[in-house]
Each structure stands twice: as structure tokens, then as C-alpha cells.
């Protein structure tokens, strides 16, 4: 592993994983700027959390789990 100036080292992983201070990330063999990859990941996470809140997925999951475990005790 390169110890000096790791920003110039290309990442080895083919799917968005990279070492600390990597200037780019690979996505199926295509290199993208780390900044834009991080922005896209943040937006996708925000949209997923919005959908979970909008459709009340946590409440549905907890209701499902309650019904599942209450049937086992009977």
C-alpha cells in the first residue's frame, strides 16, 4: 500500500469502495469523482428514508413483527 500521497493511488475495488483520500471511485469499471459519488449516495439515502417515512414502513414492520410473535405465544 502506498504510504505517501495516497490520493494518487487508484482504487482496486470495482464497486464504489476505495481507500481513504481516494480522488476517484470505480463503478463497474468506470471512474467517477469521489465528490459526485458521495453526493449521489447521500441523495439516494435521502430518497429511501423519505419513502420509508411516507409509506410508514417502520410502523408496518413493527405491526407485522407483533402479529408474528403474538401468534407464536398462543
C-alpha atoms as one frame of an Amber mdcrd trajectory, in Angstrom:
protein
   0.000   0.000   0.000   1.298   3.396  -0.942   2.067   5.405   2.219   2.999
   8.748   0.666   0.396  10.752  -1.286  -2.370   8.101  -1.274  -4.620  10.493
  -3.220  -2.778   9.490  -6.402  -3.352   5.767  -5.873  -6.171   4.268  -7.961
  -8.766   2.218  -6.048  -8.710  -1.562  -6.504 -12.398  -2.284  -5.903 -14.752
  -2.306  -8.899 -17.856  -1.149  -6.993 -17.612   2.222  -5.164 -15.184   1.113
  -2.449 -11.932   2.991  -2.210  -9.162   3.767   0.243  -9.229   6.889   2.398
  -8.392  10.083   0.444  -9.088   8.424  -2.921  -9.706  11.019  -5.617 -11.936
   8.717  -7.655 -14.122   5.641  -7.283 -14.874   2.870  -9.737 -18.416   1.917
 -10.669 -18.412  -1.157 -12.931 -15.028  -0.226 -14.357 -15.778   3.471 -14.959
 -14.032   6.040 -12.769 -16.048   8.853 -11.157 -15.021  11.711  -8.883 -15.406
  10.826  -5.209 -17.275  14.072  -4.603 -20.055  13.236  -7.082 -20.309   9.618
  -5.968 -20.781  10.799  -2.381 -23.422  13.340  -3.463 -25.383  10.630  -5.313
 -25.168   8.253  -2.335 -26.444  10.969   0.022 -29.377  11.778  -2.301 -30.307
   8.105  -2.735 -30.234   7.625   1.035 -32.410  10.708   1.491 -34.960   9.436
  -1.038 -35.031   5.985   0.588 -35.623   7.494   4.029 -38.337   9.788   2.633
 -40.112   6.788   1.089 -39.843   4.884   4.378 -41.435   7.790   6.229 -44.094
   8.440   3.592 -45.260   4.811   3.443 -44.834   4.317   7.219 -42.625   1.287
   6.684 -41.358   1.194  10.278 -44.904   1.042  11.670 -45.859  -1.650   9.163
 -42.778  -3.687  10.048 -43.424  -3.378  13.787 -47.092  -4.341  13.344 -46.049
  -7.338  11.261 -43.474  -8.407  13.868 -46.029  -8.002  16.662 -48.540 -10.187
  14.827 -45.870 -12.753  14.036 -44.656 -13.081  17.625 -48.109 -12.894  19.227
 -49.247 -15.897  17.158 -46.270 -17.939  18.336 -47.168 -17.455  22.030 -50.760
 -18.684  21.630
